[in-house]
């Protein structure tokens, strides 16, 4: 986030604010995506709005679920305490139900393919996160850095499938050991999935299917058991285009 606004405040604005301006479509997106302004208590922030009605049908993901997966990815990032996904709400907007994500100011020319070694620790966290949520589309341009040199991952519409679909450009750490502190965070989240009444677990069940929640748990179990990053499998392992 920025020095001016906290993650909690940004989420409150997204969830409770009024959409008071639509600045146009973001043309490079494969689905209908709009840059908007959201205002709450006289504070305005930019957001990326992805209406459910603008989602392109996919053969392997149920129609109308991409915005739910955007929200589920944010909640997972928040539950882990990793802050790798910008604040994301799921709510009604000018074009109906959709995800609204805080727009992180960044240089679009500075992405995964131009990062230096200083970002490797943050990339390790993002790579583990992608393995957990089964990200099928981690392009280089979906890795952005804000003015505080904080790494964010964006575009999580095709995540949480029950079948293995990990497609990413971040294979730097394949078969390497996952850092102990990250494993502890994953273990804590795994325990929450077995805790009756846990708010994260309940909301996740409202966003994705039961089989997808079960697959999410199995992926966590594999990471905890192996203590290593996954290696590329037999299917497509890189997104296209890579940027």
C-alpha positions, 0 to 999 in steps of 0.5 A, a space after each residue: 500500500 502507500 504511506 497515505 492509506 492502510 490496507 484496512 482503510 482501502 478495503 473499507 472504502 471499496 466495500 462501503 464507498 460510492 462509485 462516483 466515476 468510471 474512467 474507461 475500460 482497461 484495454 489489455 484485459 481479456 475480460 471487461 475491466 474498468 478503472 473507477 473511483 470509489 469515495 467513502 467519507 470524503 476519501 477517494 481511491 482508484 479501483 479496478 472493477 471487473 463486472 461478472 457480466 463482462 467475464 469471458 466464458 472459459 471451457 474449464 472454469 464455471 461461468 460467472 465465477 472469476 470475480 469470486 476467485 479474485 475475492 478469494 485470492 485476496 482473502 487468502 493473502 490476508 489470512 496468511 498475513 502476506 499482503 500479496 494481493 491488493 484489497 479486493 471487494 466483491 459487490 454491486 457496481 455500475 455494471 452489476 456484481 463484480 470485484 473491485 480491487 484497489 489500483 496500485 500505482 506502478 510502472 507497467 514497464 517494471 515487472 517480473 522480467 526486469 526485477 533485480 535480486 532485491 525482490 527475490 524474498 517477496 517473489 518467494 512468497 508470491 510463488 508459494 501463494 500461487 502454488 496454494 491458490 493454483 494460479 493458472 495465469 501468473 504473467 510477468 505483468 501481473 507482478 507489480 511494485 508500488 512506490 514503497 518497493 512492495 511486490 503485489 500480484 494482480 489478476 487472480 480470476 483463474 485460480 482455485 481450480 480443483 485440477 492442477 493448473 499452475 501456470 506461472 513465469 515464477 519458476 525460480 524456486 522450483 524444488 527449493 525449500 520453502 522458508 520456515 516462516 512461510 511454512 508456519 504461516 501455511 500451517 496456521 492457515 491449514 489449521 483454520 480450515 478445520 476450525 468450526 465457524 472460522 470466518 475465512 473458511 466460511 467465506 471461502 466456501 461461499 466463493 468457490 465450490 466444495 471440491 475446490 476448497 478440498 483441493 486447496 486444502 490438499 495443496 496446502 498439505 502437499 507444501 507442508 509435507 514436502 516443504 518444497 516449492 513445486 516443480 513444473 508438471 507435464 501440462 502447460 506450465 507457463 502462461 501465454 503471453 508471458 507478460 
